[in-house]
């Protein structure tokens, strides 16, 4: 089986599960979402970057679990829309356990990884 057909799952030391994928964004799904319009893909990715980075900044010092839950839900939906499955999964775990610091750290790490990948695409 190829890596794309058989994703590898890693279990962090928290209750959160993160997916380890070669590509943090499913470019085929993104192309389907945008009808193959490269300019639209870039615009959608730039909007996602802005939103993800804003949520990450808010979560870094945020003690309010209910706000974390709302932010995780928002990010989960945005990530699903562009095919960022690992962020969607990790945000979903945080949404279920918003007081879990390990989940926050896992999500922040996944946001960094995905944003780095998106930035490499937009160069």
N, C-alpha and C positions, 0 to 999 in steps of 0.2 A: 504494500500500500504506500502511496505517496504521502508526504507530510500534509498536503492539503486535504486529503481524504481522511486522515487520521490525526486530528489535533492532539497535541500533547498537553496534559493538564498537570499543573504543579500546585501543591498545597502549601500556602504560606503558613507560618506559625500561628495564624489566627483562624477564625471561622470563615474567613473570606477565601474564595477560590478565584484564581486568575487564570486565564487562558494564555498559554505561551504560543504565539504564532509568529511566523517569519515576518508577516506583514500585519501591522496593527489595523490597517484599513483594507477592507475587501474592495478592491478597485473595480471588480466586475459588478458588484452590487451598486457601487457609486455611479458607474457608467449607466446602469439601468435606471437609477433614480433620476439621472440628469438627461436621459435620452442621448447619451454619448456626446453631449455638448461640452467640450473641454473648457471653455470660458466659464460655463455654469458650474462645472466641477470645481474649478479653482475658487470661484466665489463662495460656493457652499463650504469648501474646506477652510477658507479664510474666516468665514463666519463661525464655523465650529471652533477653530483655534481661539478666537476671541472669547467665545462663550466658555470653553473648557478652561482657559487660563484664568478667567474671571471667577469661575466657581472654585478653582484650585486655590486662588488667593483668599477667597472668602472662607474656605474650609480650613486653611492652615492654622488660623488662630481662633476658630469658632468653637465655642463651648456649647452652643444651643443645639441639642440633638434634633429637635423638630425642624430647624432650619436646614441642618445637614440632610435630613430625610427628604425635604422638598428639593434641595439642590441636587441630590443624588438622583431623584426621580426625573428631574428636568434633563440632567446630563445623560441618563440612561436612554431617554427617548431620542435625544439629538444624536447620540452615538449609534443607535440602531439605524437611524435614517441614513447615515453615511457608511455604514458597514464596519464600524469600530466595535467589533464584538467583545473584545476583552474589556474595554471601558464599560460597555453596557452590562456585562456580567458582574464586574466589580462594583459598579454603581448600584446594581440591583441588590447585591449582598449588603452594601452599606445602607441602602434604603430599609432593609429588614432589621439591621442592627446598628442604628445610627450612633449609639454611644460607644461602639467598639473602636478603640483607637487604632487597632491593627488594620481594620477595614479602611479607615481614613488614610493611613499610610499606604496601603496597597493601591487605593484609588489614585492618590497623588502620584505615586510611582508610575502607574499606568497612563495617567494624563501626560506626564513628562515624556514617556516613551512614545506615545502616539503623536504628541505635538512635534517632537523631534523628527519623526517619520514624515509627517505632513509638511513640515518646513523643508525637508529634503526634496519632496516632490515639487514644491512651489518655487524652487531656485531656478 
